Amino acid sequence: MNLSGINYTYRCCLQYTPVYKDISKSMEIVDKFLEKYTTDDQIDVLILPEMAFTGYKFDNRDDIHPKIDPNNQEQSSKIT
């Protein structure tokens, strides 16, 4: 956005409690929050916590393997 020759970047930070190991449900929570915003709100950047959709903690590599999206083809690419 440009006001009086100054460029502004509007950021939205979302801190919430994800549903542990349930990516779809966690994404639903974020989608619900974002429903109230439109392009008129001019949010340029949405900032979420690290591992915001997976629920943060995994017991070992085998535990996290089903949640990995190696080609950005599934869950993570659905956020727009």
C-alpha positions in Angstrom: 0.0 0.0 0.0 1.2 3.5 -0.7 0.1 6.5 1.3 1.8 9.8 0.6 4.7 8.1 -1.2 5.4 5.8 1.7 5.1 2.1 1.1 3.5 0.1 3.9 3.3 -3.7 4.4 0.3 -4.9 6.4 1.0 -8.0 8.5 -1.5 -10.2 10.4 -0.1 -12.3 13.2 -2.2 -15.3 14.3 -1.4 -17.1 17.5 -3.7 -20.0 18.2 -3.7 -23.6 19.6 -3.5 -26.1 16.7 -5.2 -29.5 17.0 -2.4 -31.9 17.7 -1.5 -33.9 14.6 -4.7 -32.9 12.8 -3.6 -30.6 9.9 -7.1 -30.3 8.4 -8.8 -29.3 11.7 -6.0 -26.8 12.4 -6.4 -25.3 9.0 -10.1 -25.0 9.5 -9.4 -22.9 12.6 -7.2 -20.5 10.6 -9.7 -20.4 7.8 -12.5 -19.5 10.2 -10.4 -16.7 11.6 -9.6 -15.3 8.1 -13.2 -15.4 6.9 -13.8 -11.9 8.4 -11.1 -10.4 6.2 -11.4 -9.3 2.6 -9.0 -8.0 0.0 -10.0 -4.5 1.2 -8.2 -5.2 4.4 -5.0 -5.4 2.4 -3.2 -7.9 4.5 0.1 -8.5 2.7 1.6 -11.1 5.0 0.0 -13.7 7.3 2.4 -14.8 10.1 1.8 -18.1 11.8 3.8 -20.0 14.4 6.3 -22.6 13.3 4.6 -25.9 12.6 1.3 -24.2 13.1 -0.8 -26.9 11.5 0.8 -30.0 12.7 0.6 -29.4 16.4 4.4 -28.9 17.0 5.6 -32.1 18.8 6.4 -35.4 17.3 7.8 -38.5 19.1 10.3 -39.5 16.3 10.9 -39.4 12.6 8.4 -42.1 11.9 5.8 -40.1 13.8 6.2 -37.0 11.6 6.6 -38.8 8.3 2.8 -38.9 7.4 2.6 -35.1 7.9 5.4 -34.2 5.5 4.3 -32.5 2.3 7.5 -32.9 0.2 6.2 -31.2 -3.0 3.9 -28.6 -1.4 1.1 -30.5 -3.2 -1.3 -31.2 -0.3 -2.2 -29.4 2.9 0.2 -26.5 2.9 -0.7 -25.3 -0.6 -4.4 -24.9 0.3 -3.8 -21.7 2.3 -4.4 -18.8 0.1 
